[in-house]
Amino acid sequence: MSTGTPERLIADKAYDSAALRKRLSEAGIEQITPHKSNRVQARLQDGRALRRYKRRWKIERSIAWLGNFRRLLIRWERYPEIYRAFVHLACILITLRHL
């Protein structure tokens, strides 16, 4: 898919709806979402697809760590090159902290 559309959408239980699943499947996107506990319809996924959901917290955690840098949270820089340089610097500092 070189058109910029994702192959998969990983979301939490709040996005578990038949209408959303239908729209995404028509667009060619696989929705990976754990089912709600009060789901009336039959379950559509087995455990294999939900393994990707288990690793989702790593991405959310990393984005939260970047949010701890005030200069990235509120974008003060006018030029995107400088902002990108501070993103790289923040990633380096996060990596060094967790070595």
C-alpha positions in Angstrom: 0.0 0.0 0.0 2.0 2.9 -1.2 -0.9 5.3 -1.1 -0.2 6.2 2.5 -3.0 4.2 4.1 -2.0 1.9 6.9 -2.3 -1.8 6.8 -3.5 -2.1 10.4 -5.2 0.0 13.0 -4.4 -0.9 16.6 -6.8 0.6 19.1 -8.2 0.0 22.6 -11.6 -1.4 23.5 -13.4 1.9 23.0 -13.1 1.4 19.3 -14.8 -2.0 19.2 -17.8 -1.5 17.0 -19.1 -3.4 14.0 -19.7 -0.2 12.0 -16.1 0.9 12.4 -14.8 -2.6 11.5 -16.9 -2.6 8.4 -15.7 0.8 7.2 -12.1 -0.1 7.8 -12.3 -3.4 6.1 -13.8 -1.7 3.1 -10.8 0.6 3.0 -8.5 -2.4 3.3 -7.4 -1.7 6.8 -7.3 -4.5 9.5 -8.6 -3.4 12.9 -6.8 -4.9 15.8 -8.9 -4.2 18.9 -9.8 -6.4 21.9 -13.5 -7.0 22.1 -15.6 -5.4 24.8 -16.8 -7.6 27.6 -20.4 -6.9 26.8 -20.1 -7.7 23.1 -23.3 -9.2 21.7 -22.0 -10.3 18.3 -19.6 -13.1 17.7 -15.9 -12.5 18.3 -14.0 -11.7 15.1 -10.4 -12.1 16.1 -8.3 -14.8 17.6 -5.3 -14.3 19.8 -2.8 -14.1 17.0 -3.8 -10.6 15.9 -4.1 -9.4 19.5 -0.4 -10.1 20.1 0.3 -6.8 18.3 -2.0 -5.0 20.7 0.1 -6.2 23.7 3.2 -4.3 22.3 1.2 -1.1 21.9 2.2 0.2 25.3 5.8 0.5 24.3 5.0 3.1 21.6 2.6 5.0 23.9 5.3 5.0 26.7 7.9 6.4 24.3 5.6 9.2 23.1 4.9 10.0 26.7 8.6 10.2 27.4 9.0 12.7 24.6 6.2 14.7 26.1 8.4 15.3 29.2 10.6 17.7 27.1 8.9 21.0 27.3 10.6 22.3 24.2 8.9 19.5 22.2 5.6 19.7 23.9 5.2 23.4 23.1 6.7 24.0 19.7 8.7 27.2 20.0 11.0 26.7 17.0 10.1 28.4 13.7 12.1 26.1 11.5 11.3 22.4 11.2 15.0 21.4 11.0 15.6 22.9 14.5 12.5 21.1 15.9 13.6 17.8 14.4 17.1 18.3 15.9 15.5 18.7 19.3 13.4 15.5 18.8 16.6 13.7 17.9 18.4 15.1 21.0 15.5 14.1 23.2 15.6 10.5 21.8 19.3 10.4 22.5 18.8 11.6 26.1 16.0 9.0 26.7 18.2 6.2 25.3 21.1 7.2 27.5 18.9 7.3 30.6 17.7 3.7 30.0 21.1 2.1 29.2 
